[in-house]
């Protein structure tokens, strides 16, 4: 079995939803952990390990030293794959990390492996995080923007070696997006049970509430009341300004359109005052 790494732009980017969809394919399985693994977001610790142990290997032959460091990284990556492998006769198993931390190290430890990055509009992702009590708005904007920058940099350095899927497209045009993913994985799209798509629940949505109307991590069914693409429709003008100020540029860079805001002095003044206030306090 081969791994398929699913990386989310940030928490609430619906990596679980993509995973739920892909698991319905007869030749795709879960990993042995059956949950978020964070193998990519913690790669910096392996990087420190490699640098520390290779310190003792220093020789005059720099090319040889670089080669054995590369080989060690690939070996460590393969060890993770072997550990997480579900060990059955299917073609792929899924691994998912909801953050882009250390994504730049992915090619060094998991060379030639498949990776799908799932993105989501900053406004709806942040609103979902706030409703789930994971974030406040300013934290969410910072988190999303830093992550988007990592994706932009990774995309420039690693062209055509991975697939980016927008959650919005996956939600509104599920069949065609799945076919695109199956084409990337080199498996037959016609083997997927498309008739079961509507029955696949959404896991961990901010709409999931318990008896006390507090957020609870659980599956919910998709119905007419489930509208994840309009989470931020009722935002105030100031909040929209903050989104545009913090995340607008990167939104366009990863193919999310934003409404043009007339760059009036009041727009700059409000955002600068808020930035200074947040920096001080």
C-alpha positions as CSV (number, residue, x, y, z in Angstrom):
1,X,0.0,0.0,0.0
2,X,1.1,3.5,-0.8
3,X,0.3,6.6,1.3
4,X,-1.8,9.6,0.3
5,X,-1.0,12.6,2.5
6,X,-3.8,15.1,3.0
7,X,-2.7,18.5,4.3
8,X,-5.2,21.2,5.4
9,X,-4.5,24.9,5.1
10,X,-5.5,25.1,8.8
11,X,-7.9,23.5,11.2
12,X,-11.5,23.6,9.9
13,X,-10.4,23.1,6.3
14,X,-12.4,19.9,6.2
15,X,-9.5,17.4,5.8
16,X,-11.9,14.9,7.5
17,X,-14.6,15.4,4.9
18,X,-12.1,14.7,2.1
19,X,-10.9,11.7,4.0
20,X,-14.5,10.4,4.5
21,X,-15.1,10.8,0.7
22,X,-12.0,9.0,-0.3
23,X,-12.4,6.1,2.1
24,X,-15.5,5.1,0.1
25,X,-13.3,4.1,-2.9
26,X,-12.8,0.4,-2.8
27,X,-9.0,0.6,-3.2
28,X,-8.4,3.2,-0.5
29,X,-8.1,2.5,3.2
30,X,-7.6,4.5,6.4
31,X,-4.2,4.4,8.3
32,X,-3.8,2.3,11.5
33,X,-4.3,5.4,13.7
34,X,-7.7,6.2,12.2
35,X,-7.3,9.8,13.1
36,X,-5.2,12.9,12.4
37,X,-1.6,11.9,12.5
38,X,0.4,15.2,12.3
39,X,3.3,13.4,10.7
40,X,4.1,16.4,8.5
41,X,3.6,19.2,11.0
42,X,6.1,17.7,13.4
43,X,8.9,17.0,10.8
44,X,11.1,19.7,12.3
45,X,11.9,17.3,15.1
46,X,13.2,14.7,12.6
47,X,15.1,17.5,10.8
48,X,16.9,18.4,14.1
49,X,17.7,14.7,14.7
50,X,19.2,14.3,11.2
51,X,21.3,17.5,11.7
52,X,22.4,16.4,15.2
53,X,23.5,12.9,14.3
54,X,25.1,14.0,11.0
55,X,27.3,16.4,12.9
56,X,29.4,13.4,13.9
57,X,29.8,12.2,10.3
58,X,31.6,15.2,9.0
59,X,34.1,14.3,6.4
60,X,36.0,16.2,3.7
61,X,33.7,14.7,1.0
62,X,30.7,17.1,1.3
63,X,28.8,15.4,-1.6
64,X,29.0,12.1,0.2
65,X,27.9,13.6,3.5
66,X,24.9,15.3,1.8
67,X,23.9,12.0,0.1
68,X,23.8,10.0,3.3
69,X,21.8,12.8,5.0
70,X,19.3,12.6,2.1
71,X,19.2,8.8,2.4
72,X,18.6,9.0,6.2
73,X,15.7,11.4,5.7
74,X,14.1,9.1,3.1
75,X,14.7,6.1,5.4
76,X,13.0,7.9,8.3
77,X,10.1,8.9,6.1
78,X,9.8,5.3,4.9
79,X,9.7,4.1,8.5
80,X,6.7,6.4,9.2
81,X,5.0,5.0,6.1
82,X,5.6,1.4,7.3
83,X,4.3,2.2,10.7
84,X,1.1,3.8,9.5
85,X,0.4,1.2,6.7
86,X,-2.9,-0.6,7.3
87,X,-1.3,-3.7,5.7
88,X,-4.0,-5.0,3.4
89,X,-4.4,-5.6,-0.3
90,X,-5.7,-2.1,-1.2
91,X,-3.6,0.4,-3.2
92,X,-3.6,3.4,-1.0
93,X,-4.0,4.4,2.7
94,X,-4.8,7.9,3.9
95,X,-2.8,10.2,6.2
96,X,-4.0,13.6,7.2
97,X,-2.5,16.6,8.9
98,X,-4.7,19.7,9.3
99,X,-1.8,22.2,9.3
100,X,0.9,23.2,6.8
101,X,3.7,23.5,9.3
102,X,7.0,22.0,7.9
103,X,5.3,21.3,4.5
104,X,8.6,22.4,2.9
105,X,10.3,19.3,4.4
106,X,7.8,16.9,2.7
107,X,9.8,16.2,-0.4
108,X,12.9,15.4,1.6
109,X,11.3,12.8,3.8
110,X,8.5,11.5,1.4
111,X,10.0,11.9,-2.0
112,X,7.6,10.8,-4.9
113,X,4.7,10.3,-2.5
114,X,1.2,11.6,-3.3
115,X,0.0,14.7,-1.4
116,X,-3.3,16.6,-1.6
117,X,-3.5,20.1,-0.1
118,X,-7.1,21.2,0.8
119,X,-7.7,24.9,1.1
120,X,-10.7,26.9,2.3
121,X,-11.7,30.5,2.1
122,X,-10.2,32.4,5.0
123,X,-13.5,34.0,6.0
124,X,-15.5,30.8,6.3
125,X,-12.6,28.9,7.9
126,X,-12.0,31.5,10.6
127,X,-15.8,31.9,11.3
128,X,-16.0,28.1,11.7
129,X,-13.0,28.1,14.1
130,X,-14.6,30.9,16.2
131,X,-17.9,29.1,16.4
132,X,-16.1,25.9,17.5
133,X,-14.2,27.9,20.1
134,X,-10.8,27.0,18.6
135,X,-9.9,30.6,17.6
136,X,-10.7,34.2,17.9
137,X,-10.8,36.3,14.7
138,X,-7.4,37.8,14.9
139,X,-5.7,34.5,15.7
140,X,-7.6,32.9,12.8
141,X,-6.6,35.5,10.3
142,X,-2.9,35.2,11.4
143,X,-3.0,31.4,11.3
144,X,-4.7,31.2,7.9
145,X,-2.4,33.8,6.3
146,X,0.9,32.2,7.5
147,X,-0.4,28.9,6.2
148,X,-1.3,30.3,2.9
149,X,2.2,31.8,2.6
150,X,3.7,28.3,3.1
151,X,1.5,26.9,0.4
152,X,2.5,29.6,-2.0
153,X,6.2,29.1,-1.3
154,X,5.8,25.3,-1.6
155,X,3.9,25.6,-4.9
156,X,6.7,27.7,-6.4
157,X,9.4,25.2,-5.3
158,X,7.5,22.0,-6.2
159,X,5.5,22.4,-9.4
160,X,3.1,19.7,-10.5
161,X,4.2,17.2,-7.8
162,X,1.0,17.6,-5.7
163,X,-2.6,18.5,-6.0
164,X,-4.5,21.5,-4.5
165,X,-8.2,21.0,-3.9
166,X,-10.5,23.9,-2.8
167,X,-13.1,22.8,-0.2
168,X,-15.6,25.0,-1.9
169,X,-15.2,23.1,-5.2
170,X,-15.3,19.7,-3.3
171,X,-18.5,20.7,-1.6
172,X,-20.3,22.1,-4.7
173,X,-18.9,19.9,-7.4
174,X,-18.0,16.7,-5.5
175,X,-18.2,14.2,-8.3
176,X,-15.9,16.1,-10.7
177,X,-13.4,17.0,-8.0
178,X,-13.2,13.3,-6.9
179,X,-12.6,12.4,-10.5
180,X,-9.7,14.9,-10.6
181,X,-8.3,13.4,-7.5
182,X,-8.6,9.8,-8.8
183,X,-6.8,10.9,-12.0
184,X,-4.0,12.3,-9.9
185,X,-3.8,9.0,-8.0
186,X,-3.9,7.0,-11.3
187,X,-7.0,5.0,-10.3
188,X,-10.2,4.4,-12.1
189,X,-12.9,7.0,-11.2
190,X,-15.7,4.7,-12.4
191,X,-15.1,2.4,-9.5
192,X,-16.3,5.0,-7.0
193,X,-19.8,4.6,-5.5
194,X,-21.1,8.1,-6.5
195,X,-24.6,7.1,-5.5
196,X,-23.6,7.2,-1.9
197,X,-22.2,10.7,-1.9
198,X,-25.2,12.3,-0.3
199,X,-25.1,9.8,2.6
200,X,-21.6,10.7,3.6
201,X,-21.7,12.7,6.8
202,X,-19.6,15.8,7.7
203,X,-17.3,15.2,10.6
204,X,-16.5,17.9,13.1
205,X,-18.5,20.7,11.5
206,X,-19.1,23.9,13.6
207,X,-22.8,23.2,13.2
208,X,-22.5,20.2,15.4
209,X,-24.1,20.9,18.8
210,X,-24.8,18.9,21.9
211,X,-27.9,19.1,24.1
212,X,-26.6,22.3,25.8
213,X,-26.1,23.9,22.3
214,X,-22.3,23.9,22.8
215,X,-20.1,22.7,20.0
216,X,-19.4,19.0,20.0
217,X,-17.1,16.9,17.7
218,X,-19.4,14.5,15.9
219,X,-20.8,13.6,12.5
220,X,-23.8,15.5,11.1
221,X,-25.8,14.9,8.0
222,X,-25.8,17.3,5.0
223,X,-29.2,18.9,4.6
224,X,-30.7,22.2,3.4
225,X,-29.7,23.9,6.7
226,X,-26.0,22.9,6.3
227,X,-24.4,25.9,4.6
228,X,-20.6,25.9,5.2
229,X,-19.9,28.3,2.3
230,X,-21.8,31.2,3.9
231,X,-20.4,31.2,7.4
232,X,-19.2,34.8,7.1
233,X,-22.2,36.3,5.3
234,X,-23.2,38.4,8.3
235,X,-19.8,39.9,9.1
236,X,-19.6,43.5,9.9
237,X,-17.8,45.9,7.6
238,X,-14.9,46.3,10.1
239,X,-14.4,42.5,10.2
240,X,-14.4,42.3,6.4
241,X,-11.8,45.1,6.4
242,X,-9.7,43.1,8.8
243,X,-9.9,40.0,6.6
244,X,-8.9,42.0,3.6
245,X,-6.1,43.7,5.5
246,X,-4.7,40.4,6.9
247,X,-5.5,37.8,4.3
248,X,-6.5,39.6,1.1
249,X,-3.2,39.3,-0.8
250,X,-2.6,35.6,0.0
251,X,-6.3,34.8,-0.8
252,X,-5.7,36.0,-4.4
253,X,-2.4,34.1,-4.6
254,X,-4.2,30.8,-3.9
255,X,-7.1,31.5,-6.2
256,X,-9.7,33.0,-3.9
257,X,-11.3,36.2,-5.3
258,X,-11.9,39.1,-2.9
259,X,-14.1,42.1,-3.2
260,X,-12.2,45.3,-4.0
261,X,-12.2,47.8,-1.2
262,X,-11.8,51.4,-1.9
263,X,-8.6,52.3,-0.2
264,X,-9.9,55.2,1.7
265,X,-7.9,56.7,4.6
266,X,-10.4,55.5,7.1
267,X,-9.8,51.8,6.0
268,X,-6.0,52.2,6.6
269,X,-6.5,54.2,9.8
270,X,-8.8,51.6,11.4
271,X,-6.5,48.7,10.5
272,X,-3.4,50.5,11.7
273,X,-5.0,51.4,15.0
274,X,-6.1,47.8,15.5
275,X,-2.6,46.4,14.6
276,X,-1.0,48.8,17.1
277,X,-3.5,47.9,19.8
278,X,-3.0,44.1,19.3
279,X,0.8,44.5,19.3
280,X,0.8,46.4,22.5
281,X,-1.8,44.4,24.4
